[in-house]
Amino acid sequence: MKGTTDAPGALAGLRVIDLTQMLAGPVCTQVLADHGAEVIKIESLAGDGIRTSGPFRPDDQLRAFGGYFQSVNRNKSSIAIDLKQAEGRALLERLVRDADVVVENFRTGVMERLGLGFEQLRESNPRLVYAAIRGFGDPRSGESPYAHWPAYDVVAQAMGGIMSITGTAEGGPTKIGPGIGDIVPGLMLGIGILAAVHHAQRTGRGQFVDVAMADSVLALCERIVYQQSYEGRTPGPEGNRHPLLCPFGLFEATDGWVAVACPDEKLWGQLARIIGRPEMVDDPRYATNPARVDHAADVIAAVEAFTRRHSKAELARQLGGVTPFGPVYTARDIFDDPHFAKREMLVEVEHPGCSTPVRIAGVPIKLSETPGGIHRRAPLLGEHTDAVLHGLGLGPEEVAQLRAQRVVA
């Protein structure tokens, strides 16, 4: 499998019990798994709901899961347990006794009603780090008036503020394409988990790690907070420009769009000369970034008059390596660009039921001594149930009995 490594990873030896589903939680645990953590994904007997979400390859004869599930559940083991049965809950408690981390993204109170909340689980494992992602956080950290509201990516994007500055005034608020309302909280929870694990290793004491999806999007939009606080101004849609830097945004080419960013004077001087407007360098209306922001329409018009005469490839030859520049890529462009191949950001993995491998996004965090990697595809539902239960000391007959009782699958 390309893009993999036999190195154990920086998090080798860390055991994570993963009770998450959908996107936010699985992204968090996948980052840990990519860097060597043992991640045991606990699923219901029906499995994580995104297993059936697709997309599916035309040659997929099995349809055990689609691209969505494959993309955020690699490097994990899967065990299916019915936590509504006492025997299932007992199995989870046994798994947690030897674990370092539990991660879940259920609605507030679900785990407590099962008798599997942080306070219950830490009794048998005082060093346990218990991490949760919820739409509006956990009451343990401050009870939001929306604590019991269910939430998805689009809700977090709406209430976290990012939609209010995305798009144009004429078009109204705009959702960001990828699920940043899930992915950003997942990454933040990963940082919180590592901080808490470090503390537990030093002190022997675990703790509760709480990340709210809405809070995470707000943190991502930190600029609107200081604009409101410092200026008393409520920022609105910014389109493809920047309210504080110029030129800084998207510009039209003959065959698409390119990004150009020249906020400081040296970069602006280089760009002005390339576009044939050297007189703008010393003009006080354009000589500094604040002045250019005040006269943004003139600057943008000058830059775009140049970019509109050239293709993206031509602009890359003239601006690439000199001015902060990049063409706006589609997924097909990304697949064709040698940068992403050299950086192992498009990695082939096996897909059950398919005759040829598929490609998924690779590991963006590069470590020189303990590199992460994609060691194995996403698991089939309950693919590792027997192995995990045998690891708890259960014999084949006991596992068969639990399977017959529909406690596990």
N, C-alpha and C positions, 0 to 999 in steps of 0.2 A: 504494500500500500504506500503510495507516494506521500511525502509530507509527514511520515511517522518517524519515530526515533525509539531506540531500545533503551535510552536513558530513563532512569526511574522518575525523574521530575522532581522539582523543588518541594512538592507537597507529599512525596512518598511517605507512607506511614500514617497519613491523616485519614481517618474513617468517617465518612459522611453518610447519614441516613437521610435520604431525599424523599420527602413526602409532597413534592411540588408537582404542579401540572400547568398546562398551557405554556406561557412564554417566560414571564418574569422569573419565577423560581428556577425552571430548567436552565435558563441562561446562566444564572448564578452558579448552580452546581456543575454545569458543564465547564465553566472556566476553572473551577477547582479540579475537576477530573482531567482536563487538558494538561494540568501541571502536576499530575501524579497522584492526586487524592483517590482513594478507593470510594467510589460513590455507588451506593446501593439504592436504586430507585424503587420505592414502595408504591405499587399501583393497586387500584381496586381490581376486582376480578374482571371488570369490563375494560380496564385499562385507561390510561390518560386519554382524555377526550380528543386530543389533537392527533392521535394515531389515525383516525379516519378522515382527517381534514384534507389530505392530499397536499400538493398535486401528486398524481401517480404517473409513473412512466408507462407508455403504451404497452411495453413488453412485460410489465409486472404481472406475473401469474399468481402471486400470493396476496398482494395488497394488505400485508400485515401492518404497514404504516407508510405514510407518504413523505414527501420532501420536508414538510414542516417539522414533523417529529424527528426525522433523521438529522436535521440541521442543528437541533438544540439538545440532543440526548446521546451523542456519541460518548464513547469511553465509559459508559455506565453499565452496571448490572441491573437486571429487572427481576423483582420478586412480586408476585401478586398475592395480596392478603386481604381478607374481608375483616376490616377493623370494627364492623358492627357486631361481630361475634367475640365472645370473651376469649376464646382460644386465639383468635387473630390478634387481639390487643396484647395478650400475654407474649406472643411471639415478638411483637414490636418492642415490648419492654425489655425482652432478653437481648434483642439487637442493640438497643440503646445503651445497655450497661457497659458495653465495650467500645462505644462510639465516641468520637470527639465532638461531632456536630450533628444536630438535627436541623433540617430546613423544611419549612412548610409555608404554604400560601393560601390556607383556608380562610374563610370568613371568621371574624372575631367570635370566640367562644366554642368553635367546633371541636377543637382538640380537648378543651376543658370538659366538655360534655361527654367525651369518650374516656375521660380519666387519664388523658395522655398529655396534659398541658405541661408547661415548663416546671411548675412547682412540684408536680407529681413525678416527672421523670428525673429531676435532679436529686431526688431522695436516694436513688440507687447509683447515681453518677454525679457527684458534686462538681466535677470538672467539666460537665457538659455545657457546650455552647449551643444555645437554642435560638435559631434565627427565623424571623418571619417577615414576609412581605404582605402588606394589605393595602387596599386602596387609600385609606386615610389613617393608617397606622394602628398600633395596638394600644388599648387603654392604659397599659402599664407605663407608657411613656408620656401620657397626657391624653385624656379621652376627648377625641374630636366629636363635634356634634354629628358628624357623618360616619362615625366609627362602624356603624352597622350597615352602611350602604355598600352594595356590591360595586365593583369598579373594573373596568377594562382600560386598555391603552388609551382609547379615545377620550374617556372620562378624565384620566390623569392629564392628558394633553390640554383638555379644555380648562380644567380648574387650576392647573399649574402655571398657566399664563402664556404658554408658547404659541397657542393658536391666535392670541390677540395681536401678536407682532409678525405673524407669518401670512403671506399672501399680499394682496393689495387692498386699498381702501374701497375700490369699486367692487372687488370680488368678495369681500367679507372674510371672516376668519378661515384659515386653511389648516387642515390636518397635515402633519409631517408624514411623509410616506412610510418609512419603517416604524416599527412599534417602539418608539423611544420611551413611551409611557410605561412600558414593561422592561425594556432592555437596560435603560439607565438605572432604574431601581435595582435590577438584578446585579449589575456591576457594583453599585454602591453597597448592596448587601454582602457581596463577596469581600469587599474591603473591610466592612464591619466584622465579618466572620474571622478574617485573618488577624485583625487587631485583638479580638476577644480570645482567639486561640493562643496568641502570643502571651496574653495576660494569664490564661489558664495554665500554660506551661511553666510560667514563673511562679505562680501562686497556688496552683491546684484548685482554683475557684473558677467555675464557669459563670456565664451570665446570659441574659436575654438580649438579643440584638434585634432591633425594630427599625424597619424602613417602610415609609409610606410612599406609594407611587406618586401621589400629588406633590408631596414634599420634594421628591427627587427631581421632578420636572421643574418645580420652582427654583431649585438650586441650579439647574441647568440654565435657567433664565435669569441668572444673577444680575445682569445688566439692567433689567427693568426695575429691579428693587432700588438700586442706587439712583436711577434716573428719577423715580418717584420721590425718593427720600431727599436727594440733593437739590432737585430742580422743582419739585412739586408738579411734575409733568407725567401724565399717564401715556406711555408710549403706545403707538398704534402700529398698523401693518407697515412693514419696511420694504416689501417687495424684494428686489434683488440688489438693494443697496444697503449701506451701513450708515446709521445716524451720526456716528462720531468719527468716521474715517473716510477719506476720499483721495483717489479713486479706490474703491473696494467693493467688488461685486461682479455681476455677470454682464457681458457685452456680446452683442450679436456679431456672428461671423457669416460668411456667405453660405455655410452649410451647417449651421447650428449655433452653439453658444460657447463662450470661454469665460473662465474666471481670471480676473486680474486684481492684484492687491498691492498698492504702493502707498502706504500710509506715511512713510518717512521721506525726508527731503532728498536723500541720496537716491532712493528707488524712484521717486517721482522725477528727478532730473534725468535719470537714464531712460525712463519711459517717454518723457516729453521729447527727448532727442530722437528716439526710435520712431515715434509717430509723426515726426517732422514739425514739432511745435516747440523748438528750443526757446523761443521768446517767452513762453509761459513760466520758465524756471525762475526768472528774476522778477517777474511781474508780481507786485505785492498782493494782488488778488489771488495768486495761486502759489506763492512761495512757501507757505507753511500749511500743515494739515488743517488747522482751524480755519485759515483763510479759504482753503479749497472746499471745506465743508460749507462755508458760507456762500460759495460760488459753485456749488456742486453741479448745477445744470450746465454751466460752461465747460467744466472739466469732463463730465460724462459725455457731452456732445463731441468734444475734441477726441477723446479716446475712441468712441464708437464710430466716428467718421473714418478712423483708421481701420478698426477691426472689421467693419462691414465691407471693406474692399478685399479681404483676404479669407482664405479657408482656414479651418482649424489647424490643418497640417502646416500651412504657410506661417500662421501665427506662432505655432510651436517652434518653428525654425528661427524666427526672429526674436521671440520673447523668452523661450525656454532657456533656463540657466542664467538669465540676466534679470528678468523681472519675475516676481512671484506670479506664476501663471499655470493654468491647467484647463484643458478642454472639458466640457461637460460630457461625461461618459454615460452610455447606456450599459446594460448588463452585457450585451454582445461586445461592446468596445472593451469592457473589462476582461472578458475571456480572451480577447485578441492582443492585449497589451503585455509586453514581456515583463514589466515591473511585477505584476501579480504572480506570474509564473516563477520568477526568480525568488520572490519572497514567500513562496509556497502558500499562497493565500487562496488557491483553488485546488482542493485536495480530492483525489479519487478515493472512494470507499465502496465496498461491496454493498449491494442492496438486495435483500432476500427476495427471490422471485424474478429478478432481472438478470438478463444474460450478460450484461456488461456493467462495469462500475458506473457510479454517478459521481458528480463533483459537488462538494459543499464548501462553504467558506472556511478558511484555515485559521490557524492560531496567530493572532496579531501581536501577542506579547512574546518577544524574543529574549531568551536568557542564554548567556554564553556558556555557562557551566552545567546548567540543568535545564536544557530546553524542553518546552512542552511539545506535545504532538498529538496527532490523531492515531490512536493505536487500534481502535476497532469501531465498527459501525454502531448505530443505535441498536438496542436490544429488542428482540421479540418479547411480547408480553409473557412474563414469567419464565423467561429463558434460563434464568439462573436460580430459580426457586429451590431446586434440589441442592445445588452446591451451597447456597447460603444457609439452608436449614441443616445440612450435614455439618457445616462449620459451627453450628450451635450445639452439635452433639446429638442431633436427632438421627435415628437410623432409617433405612429405606422403608421399613414397615410403618414407622410413625409418620413419615412424610406421606406415604400412600394413604394412610388413614385420614390425615388432615385434608388431603386432596379429595377423598371420597365424601367427606363432610362439607366440602365447598368452603373450607376455611382458607385454603390456598389454591393457587392454580399455576 
